[in-house]
Structure formats: structure tokens, C-alpha cells
């Protein structure tokens, strides 16, 4: 019974973390729409200033690319390394979540072979990085922030374990 209570607590914590990421996605989508509005004229598709999107899951830890050349390059890079943070493709073309960060990825075709460039959308510096450099610079700090968020959520979830134990013992 105690083991089931602990597992339920962990499941509730995981659900809470997923909800937190969903909220971050919604906030970033709203900010993306605001940024788009500053670059494009005309109303949004649904008239509310937001564009609906779907985050596409990554099955079995392998990144499955879309038909986009940029996405195929990200998949090739991601599938040949151990990732602490994953790219999540958004419906908005060439926009991704990297952990909690909204980024825009595009090709730099100036060299001998096309390389992916990454622009952190919310960055005030307006820097653009090659994909490999971006991951090298941001993977560890982003992982630490997500880990801290998960730990904070886990620390706040002690009450349901007690309630579950009481309920389980009563029945």
C-alpha cells in the first residue's frame, strides 16, 4: 500500500510537471503570436491573437522529422547523440521548443553543406547560433532549470501520499 502511495505521488508530480510545461508552451505561443504580429500585417486565423498548435511527441526517444529540411537536420543531429533536452516541433513552421525556450531554426546554405541556425526568440541579444553551438551552450543550463522545476513540484506533493495511505488503510 505504501509503495502504491509513493508511485501515485510520483505520478501526480509528473503530471504536474507536464502541466507546467503545457503552461509554458501556451505562454510562449502567445508571445510568438505577438512577435509575429510585429512582423506581419493582418488578423490572426482565429481572431483572438493566438494560433493553435500541437506539439508532436517523440516516440521511443528518436526524433522523427517532418518533410522540412530543417527538421531532418535537427533529427539527424538529435538522433546521433544523448540528449538532455529535446527539440519539440511546433505547428508554426520552423519554430521549436528547446526545453522551455522558444527558438526559430533555419538553414544557413552559405557554406559547402547546409547547416541549421538557431535563434532564441526571446533573447534580447538577437544572437544566432549554429545548432551544435546552441546545444553546447544551452543544454546544461536548460536541463538544470527543468530539474529544479521538477524538484520544486516534487517537494510540494507530500500531502496526497498521506491521504492515499489513510484511504488505503481504511478500506
N, C-alpha and C positions, 0 to 999 in steps of 0.2 A: 504494500500500500504506500509506504514511504517513497519507494522507487518510482511508482506511478505518479505520485505527487510532485516529485522532483522533475520528472520528464514533462509533466503538464506545465510546470513553472518555466522550464526551458522553452517549451513550445510557445507559451504565451510571450516570453521575452523575444523569441524570434519573430513572432507575429507583430509585435510592437516595433521592432527594428524595421521590418518590411513596411509597416505603415509610415514610419518616419521617412524612409526612402521615397515612398509614394508621395508624401507631402513635399519633399524636396523637389521631386520631379514636377509636381504641379506648380510650385513656385518658380522653378526655372523655366517651365513652359510659358508662364505668364510674362516673365522677364524677356524671354526670347521673342514673344509677340510684340512687346513694347519696342525692342530693338529693331525688329522687322518693320514696325510702323515708322520708325525714323528713317528707314532706307527705302520704303515702298509707299506709294500713294494708294488710296482706296481702302474700302472696308474689309474687315476680316470675314472669312467664309461663314461664320455663324452669327455675326453681328454683335458678339459680346466681347470682342477683343481677345479671344483665345482661340487657338487652333487645336482641335482634339488630336491626340496621338496615341500610339500604342508602343510600349517598349516590347521588343521582341526577345524572348528568353533565349539563352544559350544552352542547348541540350548537351548533356554529358561533357561539360567543360570545354567543348570545342566551339569555336566561333564559326557560325555558318553564315557566309556572306550573301548579300543580295546581288543583284546584277550590276551594281555600281563598281567601277574600277577602284574607287577609293575604299569601298567596303571590302573588296577582295584583298587589297594590300593590307588593310588592318587585320583581316582574318589570317593572312599568311604570317604576319608578324606575331600576332597573338597565339596562334596555334603551334608556334615553334619555340615557346618559352613558358616558364612557370609564371603565371600572373597573380599578383596580389590584388590588383584592381582590374576590373573588366570594362571594356567599352560596351555601352548599351546603345544600340542604334535607335534613333527616334524617327518618326514618320517624316519629319521635316528633313528634306534632302541634305545630306552631309552634316547633320547635327547629331551629336552623341552625348551621352553622359559618361564621364570617366569618374567612377565613384559618385561623388556629389557634384562634380564640376561639369558645367555645360561647355562643350567645345564644338568648334566647327572644323572639319577636316576637308582638305582639298589637295589636289595633285600639284606638285612642282615638276613640270616637264622640261625644265631648262637644262638639266644635266643629261648624261648618257642614258639613264633609266629614270622612269617616273618615280618620285618619292612622295610620301604623304607628309603634308604640312599640317600642324595642329595649332589652332588659335583658341586660347581660353577666352570665351566670350565675355566673361565678367571681369577680366583683367583690365586694370587701369593703364597698364604699360603698353597694351596693344602688341605685345611680342608674339611672334610666330616661331614655332619650333618644328624641327624635323621630328617625326613620330618617335624615333628611338631616343632622341634627346628629351622630348617631352616626358616619356615614360620614365626615363632615368631620373629626371628632376622631380616629378610629381608623384610617382608610385608610392614611395615610402611615407611621405607626409600625409597623403590622402588615406593610406591604409591605417596610419596611426589615428587620424581623426575618426574614421569609421569604427575602429576598435574602441576608442574612447566612448563614442556614442552607444555602442553595444554594451559596454561595461556599465555606463550610467543607467541604461534601460534595465539591465540585469539586477543592479543594486536596488532599483525601485520596485522589483517584483517579488518581495518576500511574503506579502500578505496572502496571495492565493494559495501558496503551499500550505499555510496553516489552516485556511478554510477548507481546502481539499482533505487534509488529514482529519479534521473534525467531522466532515461529512462522511468520509470513507469509514471512519471508526464507528459512527452512529448506525451505519447500515449493515 
